[in-house]
Amino acid sequence: MWVVEKGATLRAASSDTLGVSDFRVLYDYKFMPDTLARDNFDEFTTILQISKNGLSSYTDYHHYRRDSISISYTKNGRIEAEKSNEATRMAGKVYDSNVFFKNYPEKGKLMFCGFALIDKYTYTEELPEFEWEVLPAEKLEIMGYPCHKARGVFAGRTWNVWFTDDIPVSDGPWKLNGLPGLVLKAEDARGEFFFTAKSIENIRSAIFVQSLADCFKSTKAQYQAAYERGLKSGRAVLRNSGKITVSGGKAANTSVGKPYNPIERE
Amino acid sequence: MKYKLFLILLSFSVLSVWSQTVLTGTVRNSSNGDLLSEVSCTVTDKEGNKMYAYAFTDDKGKFRLEIKSQADSVLLNFKSLGYKPEKRYIQNRSQNISVSLAESNIQLREVVVKSDPIIMRGDTITYSVNAVKREDDTFIGDVIRRLPGIEVNTSGKISYMGKSIVKFYIDGMDLLDRRYNIATNSIPVDMVQNIQVLENHQTKKMFRGKLATEDAAVNIQLKKDKRFRPVGNVSAGIGHGDQELKHLFDGISMNMGDNQQQLMTLKKNNAGTLLSSDVRSDAGFDKPSALLSPVAESTPNAVTPYTTFNDSFLGTYNHLIRFLEDDQLKVNAYYLDERGHNRNEDDTDFRFLNDSILSISRRHDLNDRKRTVNASLNFTRNGSGVYFEDNMEVMGDFRKNSDILQGTDNLIQKFHLPSFQIGNRLDYTYNVGQHYYQVKSQVRFNHLPQSGLFDWGSDSILIQHRKSKNLFLDHSFSAVRMWNQHMLQLDLQVTSQWDDQSSYLEPDCLNPSSDWINVVHQIIVKPEYEWNGKSVKLTLGVPVKEFILSHKEKSELHTHYVTVNPRFQLSWKLNNYWRFASVASYQDGPSKLNRIYNTLLYTNATSMVQGASSFGRDRQKSVTANLTFRNPYNELFSRWTLLFSQMKSNLISGYGFLGTHTITQFIPCNHENSSLSGSWNVGKLFTFWRTNMNITLGAGSRNFMQYQNGGLFERRQNNLNSMLNIETNPTKWLGLSFTEQSIGTHIQHGSTFWLHRFQAEGILSLKSFTFTTSLDYSANQTLDGSYKEFSLLSFYAKYKHNSRFSFTARCNNLFNQLEYILHSQDGINSFQEIYFLRGRTVIGTVTFVY
């Protein structure tokens, strides 16, 4: 398969490419990692690649960059460890390598691939239903696109979103979907998670998926439990990984456990 | 009746309020009439401001919209990517509408506008220092030594997964080379943002992505506000212990930029921190071993920091300049002045063939002073097509020590142990197409004019003079070819070592003065093949080595042989849960025990060494295998390891005796050693209090021959070991750790004895205050079977006033334990060592950061 990048550069892509997107949207993703420190937010850029046929992929922008650079280094389905490192360096700091594929492996499904510290997991679920209620009275213009407001409930959080039917795709950042236009802005009612679109580009680019053979096939609940363990007891998880050996005798660390504020609360 | 009428009226009114318009219809492609699915259909007011309803067309192009608005007319929109949008103004009444959309290449209007604690990405593990540090950590080395997989030995050398790291970078630059302890023991924790462990690290840019390696490196990334300006840290402390005032001073100044790095340290203390460990390096240009030595320098880990009474000074200067992208020049220099005072007692029972025992008891009171000057200059070009490195180093070490011996022998011994070294190391690597060529050269010359004076009193004085001049040359050439999943490498290496030694005793009562030259040449041709499959990696190396050894004393001795040393390595990932790895190797070469000279030399007043009269040769085969299971769902990890090794040798070393003098002898004797050991490790993380538990159980057996005083002993040693470690964090501000280790040793025809060690540590963090307490308890079984117990308790408190000032108080050895006793056996002999320790010490420190 050939992948067309902006500037019409042709690159041979490996079998890790799911398809080609027709346009892409970059979002600022801002979130509160610790609900006890409510003034403290983390922030990074994410990318939503959308294809006309409904397939889309949402991930950290640097993660996408790393994958696209890595793919260019891949030969015979392999990439040397050092090249992979170089791709990481070139791509910039990756905050989060979770990827959400909508309408994959089939229409109406969502496939998730992501890390819980050292392991890759994947799970597939039905496209989430947010029970949207369009709020007719409220309108907002985002980047020149007129947007309608809607409110929906999913996984323990209420979401207020602004979508534009000028971009008629039922998609959005993260798992947001089901509205008659693209979600350009979203925030949860608790004020802990924010997605704000900052660019829309007509760039045809490859939608990558990591090799699923290395992933633990799990359920959403299993993944969330593993992720929580990685955050709260990362050192112990590494120690039990078998990839790393540790000598005993040193006290556990009180501050290593990170707070966990999941975007999906249930 | 009225009631019925009311109900009818009510139902009409409800119908009128909730009456809704239902719009249905189909959407087609205007050019070919195909039904279109996933077309967005929305209903808004006429201005397009209020959205009343939305729907998507189904697979048959049909849509259904229910409008709950009272508006007279509404706007109906049909939109789909790749089609021109359609608008219809319609009356708000139920109707069927058919729409055709025209294909269009209209593109979207573009708009372009303006962490986790541990991140594992690819081969890099990044630890955020804020997340992994503890409040009682002072220098960055304190954090590094606790990272998973990292081991830091007593000299400060960092290993990752059992292998020494190849580079230590500061912001990606290699300022300190192998003397990275200067950084780990001096850079304050608060200046560092991240610590990265770089796995599979290829130091040469040109090989990155091409040549696989299992080497690891560590990189520390400074905080942004600590770069591009002079920053530093000054700590000064004062305290009391061992009936004297204790002082300490630590100063560091650095200026780290993109193209220039500068680091200076100045340290002085008499509080037990040995500064020689800051500048120690275990590879390459390490200091040559002294020819004479008052005692064997080995201290048990449990008490290493407590055995020396010191007064140390160290100053270092390190400067790196990067010009162009790939070139850098660096200068490193240091001056060390360290005085140490140790006291210990050895009680040894030497056993002879007739079961008689020679008991020797010696008490040492040792004073040592080292003054070392070292400077090196390094130029490196690390380009994508060429690698060139040249490193020149000079060192002078002026060391003196004295020892007052009491017990079986009563005397004073004094040593004068200077050493001088100069060397150059060169590495040139370049590539032509798919081929890579590497030329390496190392030249080192050292000169050790050393002597020991042994004074038994009443004019009985003996002086042993020993001189050594050693020239070491190492040149190698490598060619590498890579294609697809295969790699073929051919190494050619020529190593030569010329060692000219002389000795004479004054007065000459043992042997006439002697002079000898040992020359060793080694030529290695090493082809290696590697195959990297999807789940299997295979490496096969078949080095062919030629050894030429010669010895020239009064007569000459030569030997020459060629050996083949195959090595096979397999790693196999069976699935996501199970992994298997195995290494099998055969090694054949000169014995590590080779000491070829015909004279009897004093190493100190009570022990001598007698060289062998012929060359020794060792042949060793070994196999290791391990199987690993890991289930990340329940965080259960388990590993089984099996290790077998067999060595045949024609040289054996052991003790002989001349009165109470021990003589280390090297005797030609064919013998065989073999060992088999296995271990099982299990780890489990519990969600309760974030508790992690690790258990290791091991057992081993070793058959070996031991030589002593003309007799040969055949022995078997069996041992068992166990370790249980529990780490737990009940709350955010409390961390606890417990470790129990037991080692049991049984020697055939000897005794069984056990060593137990229990360590506990707790840390409590409350806002600006941090308290740490640690207990190290040992119970060591001694010669008579009884247990000697020992408890070290330390306490630490820190108050952080602001980002610039902090205060600490430290109390070591709170129980004032002054002796540590360790019993060990080597097969036939029993050793009991008593180490005298520094007593209770209290030190207060103030630290200022700028």
Interface residues (C-beta under 8 A of the other chain):
Chain A: D22 F23 D42 K52 G54 R66 Y73 K75 N76 R78 E80 A81 E82 K83 S84 N85 E86 A87 T88 V94 Y95 S97 F115 A116 L117 I118 D119 V134 P136 A137 K139 M143 G144 Y145 P146 H148 D165 D166 I167 P168 V169 S170 L179 P180 G181 A197 K198 S199 I200 E201 N202 D214 F216 S218 Q222 A225 A226 R229 G230 L231 K232 S233 G234 R235 A236 V237 L238 R239 N240 S241 G242 K243 I244 T245 V246 S247 G248 G249 K250 A251 A252 N253 T254 S255 V256 G257 K258
Chain B: E38 V39 S40 C41 T42 D45 G48 N49 K50 M51 Y52 A53 Y54 A55 F56 N77 K79 S80 L81 G82 P85 Q107 L108 R109 E110 V111 V112 V113 K114 S115 D116 P117 I118 I119 M120 R121 G122 D123 T124 I125 N130 A131 V132 K133 R134 R145 R146 P148 G149 E151 M161 G162 L198 E199 N200 Q202 F207 R208 G209 K210 L211 A212 N484 Q485 N532 N576 R579 T628 F629 R630 P632 Y633 E635 L636 F637 R639 G683 K684 L685 T687 R690 N692 N694 M723 N725 E727 T728 N729 T731 K732 W733 L734 G735 L736 S737 T739 Q741 Q759 E761 G762 I763 S765 T772 S774
